[in-house]
Amino acid sequence: MTAGVSMYRSILRRLAKLERAGEAELSFRTPVSHAVDVARRAEVTQATTSNHHVDALRATLPWLEGQEDGGGRGTFSVSRMRAIARDMFKKSAEEGSASKALDAYIVLIQQSRLQVCSTTVFHEPTSTRFEAWSSPIEDPFGGTGADKEHHHFAYRVRITNEGKKTVQILGRNLSAENASGESELSIPGYHPIYHGTPRLPLTPVISPGHVFDFASNTAISSPTGYCRISFAVEATGEEEGGRQQRQRQPEATEAGRRPKAFDDVKNMVTAMSAEMKSNPEVLEKVNEIMAGVPKEDLAAMVKVMGLPEGAGVTPDMMPDLIKSAAETMARMDAQEVEELTEAALENEERLADLVNLAEILPQTMKALRHEQMDVATLPDSHSECSTSGIRVKVKSRFLPNRSTPAVGQFFFTYDVSISNESEDKVVQVRDRHWIIRDSDGNANEVKGEGVVGEQPILRPGESFNYSSFTPLQTECISNLKSEHVGSMEGSFGVAYWNPRDGGASYDLETSKSMEIKINKFNLNAEGVREEETRRRKNSYTVHTVFKLIHGAW
């Protein structure tokens, strides 16, 4: 009886500690292991958040299953846990055994730590739930060297799509902070999720009703701290029934109700503001752009803006007015732009002109966007150079289907042609040296033997052509001034031999060596800005923060 009372009090103290930590409920979770979780490959599965909590409950305290709040969710409120503890105390008193209470207390210690070291964020625009929690682990690298001074943690992130649209996780960034709030580990920018063995990059696509989870590890110098992970998320596809509902919406309605054109124009104005923010240089070109706007567009703008003819405002004055408005909009945030547009278009007398404007303005918007992208002329994506009669031509191509511009991930292929235009040399390409620079000028050097696994021999008049590829991580496209995201240059190391010097065959041992220059060519993500502008309204950033605790809690 005494043991039962002591256990009951311990459980109540643990539950009170949870409440003081700001936790109103306890969701059963599986502790994170480096060997089991971090090393395995992540995948998208069909499940729900509740499935995982119930599985954890079933694995730890199976006799509690079905007693949760609402039943079957693997989650208990603290008050519900107190009621269960009270029932257990009564039964243990009747049976003279406190074994179940002891099991519950051991599990409660484990689960309360996981609860305190967890976070749950529900992202309403995409109806996606983000859960993350950490567990202390031993040094996964054997505790050698400086790692002995660090405290190691494994963490799991579970992302559940509870909505009707498919979502894609484009990338993540991470910061691990010590107890003083100093960042000790940082993954800047937004990178794919590298996971499992072998470590493969993932940008998972999560369908409605599916879940993606992965685990990783981090380390800090103090026994407690925080881990902050942000995710770049994009909603894709059409909501179920959404297209049909929009088709039934009337194009225009009676006075007092907004026509569809109202939202069309509002969205276009917001998009124009976003374009100007992402490429400030366009402000210098607004007058030039507006000079080419059709007269009927300018006249429609005058009417919709409510500018009276008596005030002396004519369509010819619109370019200057638009330039002034553009400069103002570029300094405003999204909310201010939306409020300004709402106020400007609220006058019901302008609805007829608004419908008219919505039909002709898209062409102007298209021209505007095209001009914005071309403000800074893209440098050549090809180069050509001849060294001692050996000519090298290179041309790069952007592959959008293997790129994620929203998080600065670009993928390019490049075609290389090496031609021997000399009259007296036989050459062999022995090695290559590439210098790859991103938009900030950061350089990455690549050296290796041969090209695409070969060391081709070229006699006078012969050529060798090949294609290769390079990924490039740089600023996200919205932060770049143009679609120029990087460059490549380098050299080929070749051995050469002159047959006139004697001998009938190519003898490498008697050859000479020289370096063949590869002129700089640029990596241009052509056409990506317009696509990213279209996608931007469905792109979001979701932030999660959870505790790291090594030791007793």
N, C-alpha and C positions, 0 to 999 in steps of 0.2 A: 504493500500500500504506500509506504514511504517513497519507494523508487518511482511509483506511478505519479505521485504528487510532484516530486522533483522534476520528472520529465515534462509534466503538464506545464509547470511554471517556466521551464526552459523554453518550451515551444511558444508560450505567450510572450516571453521576453524577446524572442527572435521576431515574432510578428510585430511587436511594438517597435522594434528597431527598424523594420521595413517601413513602417508608417512614418517614423521620424525622418527617414531618408526620402520621403515623398512618394513612396510606392503604395498605391491603393489596391493593387492586385498582383497576383503571382502567376506567370505563364510558364509552364514547365518547358525546359529547354535541355538539349543534350550538350554537355560540356564539349569544348572544342579541343581536339587533339591534333598535334602536328603530323604525326605519322599516319593517322587515319584520314583526317579531313584536308589538311593543307596539301598533302602529296597526291590526293586523288583528283581526277579530272572533274571539272564542273560541267553540269548539263542542265538543260531546261526540261522539266518534268511536269506532268499534269497533276496538280495537287492544290491544296489550299493552305493558308497559314494555320488553320485549325488542325489539319491533318498532322502537321509536324509537331504541334504542341501535344496532341493526343498520343502520338507515337512516343514522345519523350516521357509522358506520364505513364504510359503502359510499361515502358522499360524500367522505370524506377519504383513506382508505387502502384502496381496494377489494381490493387483492391480499392483505390480511390477513384478509378475511372467511373464516370457517370454521375459523380457527386459534384461536378463543377457547377458554377453559376450558369444557368441556361442549358446545361447538359451538353457533353460531347465536344467541348472546345479546348480542353486542356488548360483552362484558365480559371483561377479562383480569386475571388475578392478576399481581402484580409479578414473581413468579418465572417465570410464563409469558412475560412480556415480555422478561425476561433471556434465556430460551432462544431466543426469536425473534430477539433482537438478535445472539446468538452465531451463529445460522444465517446471518443476513444478513452478518455480518462474514466468514464463511467463503466465501460466494458472491461477495461483492464482491472478495475476495482472488483468487478463481479467475477472475473476469470482468474484473478490473482497473478496475472502476467502482464508485463509492460513491454513485450517484444515488439508489438506493432508500433507503440509509441516511440520506442527507440529507433526503429527503422524510419519512421516519419521524421524524427528530429534530425537524423543524419542527412536525409534527403533535403530537409528544409534548409539546413546550413548550406548545402551545395546550391540549391535552387535560389535561395535568397541572394547569394553572391552573384549568380548569373543574372538575376533580375536587376540588381543595382548596377551591374556592368553592361546593361543593355539599353537599347533605344528603339523606339518604333515611330516612324514618320509616315503618315498617310498623305500622299500627294494628290490633292483633289482634282486638278486639271486632267490627270491621266488615270485617276482611280487606281493608283499603284501604291502598295504598302511596302515600305523598306524597314526591315528589322536587322539589327546588328548586335552582337554581344561578344565578349572576350572571356578567355580563361588563361590563368597563369600556366606556363609550361617550363620545362627545363630547357637549357640552351640547346636548340636543335642542331647546332654545329659542333657540339662536343665541349663547349666551355673553354676553348683554347684562346690564348692571347687576350686581347682587350675585351672580348665578349664576356669574360668572367666578371667584369664590372657592370654588366647590364642585366636588367630584368626583362625576361622574354615573355611574350604573350602570343597566343593564337586567337584569331577572331573569325567569326562567321558572319556573312551577310546573306540575308534571304530577301528576295524581291518577288512579290506576288502581284500579278495583274488581276485586279478585281473589277476591271472596267469592261467596256465593249470594244475598245480599240486595241490593236496590237501596239506594243511599245518596244523600243530598242534602246539598250544601254550602249551609248556611243563611247563612253570612256569614264575614267574616274581620276581624281587626284586625292592625295592623302597627306596628312600631317600628324605625326605622333609627338605629343607634348609631355614634358616632365612635370613634376609637382609644382614647379615655379612658373609654369606656363610657357617655357621656352621650347621651340620646335627643335627636336633632335633628329627627326627623319622626315623627309619631305619628298613627295612625288609631284613636281610642279606640272602645270598644264593638265590636259586630259588624255590619258593613255588607255589603251585596251586593258582588259583584265587578263593578266598572265597567270595561268593556273595549271596545276597538275604536273605530271611527269610523262612525257616531256612538257616543258612549259610552253603553252601555245597561247597566242593572243586571241581574246574573245570579245566580240561586241554582240552579245546575245539578243536575239529577237524573242520576245515573250508574248505569246498569244493570250487572249482572254481566258481566265481560268487556269493558267499555268504559272509555275514558279521557277525561278532561277536562284540557285544558291552557290556560293563559293566560300572558301576559307583561305586565310593567309596568315602571316605572322609579322610581328614587329617587335622592337625592343627600345627601352628607354633606360636612363641611368638611375632613376628613382623608382621606389616600389609602387608608387601610384602616379597616375597621369590621365591623359585623355587621348583618344584617337578621333580625328576628324576626317571623314571621307565625304567627298562631294561627287555626285554622279551627273553626267550629261545625258539627258533622256529625251527621246523623240517619240511622239505619238504618230503612228502611221495608219493608213487605211481609213475606211469609212465606218462610222458607227452603224450598228444594225438598225435598219429602218431610217437612217438619217437622210440618205439621198432621196428616198421617196417623199419624206416629209418636206424637204426643201423644194422639191418639184411642185408640190401642191400649194406652196406659199404664193400668193398673188404677186405679180410683178409690180402692180401699182394699186392703190386703194383710194377710198374717198378721203376728203379733207379730214384732218384730225388723226389720221393713221399714217404711219410711215410706210413708204413704198420700199421695195427691195433695194432700189437705187440708193436710198439713204445709207444703208450699211455698206454698199459697194464703194461709194465715194469716201465714206469714213475710213474704210480699210485701206483704200488707196493712199489717202493723206497720211495715215499712220505709217504705211510702207515707205512713202517718200521720205518721211522724217528719219526712219531707220536707215535708209540708204545714205542720206546725207551725213548721218552720224558715223557710219562705217567708212565713208570716203570723204573727208572734209574738203579735199581739193575740188570737189564738184561745185562748191559754192562760188569758186572763181569763174566757173563756166556757165552759171545759171542764165545770165543774160544772153550769152551766145546760143544756149539751148532754146530759150524761150523765143529768140528771134525767128526760129524755124517752126514754131507752133502754128498750126492752121488757124486762120482768122476766126473760124466758127468756134474753135475751142476757146479762144480768148474772149469772144463775145459771151459765150456761155458762162465763163468764169466771172465776168463782170456782173452778170445777172444774179448768179448764185451768191456772190459775195455781197449783194444788196447795195452796190455802189450806184447812186443815182446819176443819170446823165447830166442833170443840172449842176452837179458838183465838178463837172469838167473832167471826169474820169472816162477815158476811152480805151478801147482794146489795145491801142498802140502803147498805152502807158503800163499795160499789164506786166511786161518783162521786169521793169524796175520794181513794181509792187511785189511780184513773185520773188525777186532776189532778196528783198527786205524780209519777206515772210520766211524764206528759206533760211536766212541767217538766224532769225528768231527761233525757228523750229529746231535747228541744229543744237541750240542751247537748252532745249526743253527735254524733260523726261517723258516717258511714254504716257503717264497719267495726265500730264499737262497737255500733251498733244490731243489726247482723246477728249478732254474737257473743252478745249478750244474748238475742236471740230464739231462737237455736240452743239455748242453755243452758236457757231457760225451757220449751221444747217437747220436750226430749230424753226426758222420762219416758215410757216405753212404756205405762204404765198409763193415760195420758191420751189415748191415740190415739182411742178411741171417742168421747170427748167432743170431741176435736179435729175429727173429721169433722162432728159436729153443729154445732160453732161455725162451721166454714167455710161452712155453709149459711145461717146466720142473720146472721153478722156483716156481710156485704156491705151489707145494708140500713142498718145502723148507720153503716157507713163512708160510704154515700151521704149520709145525713143530716148526718154530721159535716162532710163536704166542703161541702155546701150551706151549713151554718151558718158555716163558715170564710169562704166567699166573701161572705157577707152580714154579717159582723161589722161592717165599715165600710159603711154604707148608701151605695149609689152615688148621686151627685148627679144632678140632672135632666139628661137629654140633649136637652132642648128649652127654648126660651125664647120670650117674647112681649113686645112693647113697642110703645107708640103714641107718636108724636111729631107734634104739630100735625095730628092726624087721619090720619096715615099709619102703618098697623100692619104690623109685621114679625114673622112667626112663623118659627122655625127648628127643625128636629129632625135630629139626627145618627144615623147607623146604622153599625155596625161590619161590615166585610167580612172575615171570617176567611180566605176563599180567596185574598185578595190580601195577607195579613199573615203575618209570621213572628215571633210573639210571643217565641219562645225567644231571639231576638237583638234584641228591642226595636223591631221594625218593625211598625207598625200602619197600617191603611188605613181611612179613613172616607169615607162619602158624607154629604151634608147636603142636606135639602130646605128651600127658602126660599119663603115666600109674602109678597108685598108687596101690601097692599090700601089703596086710597085711600078712606077713610071720611069724608073731609071733604065739605062741601057747596059749597065755593066755590073749590076749587083744582084745577088741572090740573098734574100733576107729571111730570117726566122724570128717570129715574135716570141720572145722568151718570157717576158713578164709585163705586168700592168701596174700603174699607179694612178689612182683617182683621188681628187680632192672635191668633196661634196660640201657645198655651203648652203645653209638655210637662209631665210629672209633677214635674220639678224646678223648674218656674216659668220656664224659659228661654223667651224670647219670640221669635217670628219674625213680622215684619210683611209683609203682602202688599197692594200697592196697584195699581190698574189702572182703565182706563176701562170703564164699563158693567158688565154681568153677562152671562156666557156669550156674549160677542160682540154683545150688543144694548144699546141704551139706550132701554128701553121708556117709552112715554108712557101715563100712567094718568089718565083722567078720573074724576070722582066716581062711586063705586060699582064701579069696575073693579079687577081684580087681575092680578098677574103672578106666575107660579110657575115655579121652575126648580130643577134639582139640579146640584150640583157635588161635588167630592171634595177630600180633602187627605190626603197621607201624613204620618206622624208617626214620627220616630225618637226613642226615649227609652230608659229602663232596660228590661232584659229582664223579662218578666213575673214570673219567680221572685224578682226583687229588689224588686218593688212590693208595697205593703201591701194593695192592692185592685185591682180591674179598672178603676179610674178612671185613665186615662193622660194626660189633657190637657184643654184647653178652648179655645173660640173666642169671640170677641166682636168688635165693630167698628162700622162705620157706613156708610151710603150717602150720598153727596153728591147732592142733587137740585136741579133748577131748578123753580120753580113760578110759576104765573101765574093770576090771577083773571079769568075771562072777563067779570065784571061791570064791570071797569075799562074796558071798551071793546074793540072788535075782535071779529071772528068766528072767528079762527083763533089757534092757539098760536104766539106769536112769542117765540123763545128770547132775542132781543136785548133785549127789554123785561122778561124774567123776573127774578125774585129767586132767591137760592140759600139753602139751609139744609142742615143735617146731620140725617139720620135715624138714631137710635141702634139698634144691634143688641145686645140684651142677651146676657150671657154664657150659653152652653150648653156642656155637657160632652161629652167624648169618652170613652165607656165601652166597653171591650172585653168586653162581657157574655158569660159562658159560657166564656171562654178558659182560666181557671185549671184547671178540671176536665180540659179537653182536654190542657193542657200537662202536668198531673200524669201523665196516662196516657202521654204521649209521652216524658216525661223519662227513663224507664229505657232508651230507645233513643237518647238524645242524648249526644254526647261532644264533648270539645274536644281537638284535636290541635295540638301545638306543633312548629314547625320553626325552625331557626336555621342561617343560612349566612353565609359570609364575603363581605366586599366588599373587593376588592384592585384598586387602580388603580396601574399601573406594573409593573415587572418582578417576576416570582416565580421 
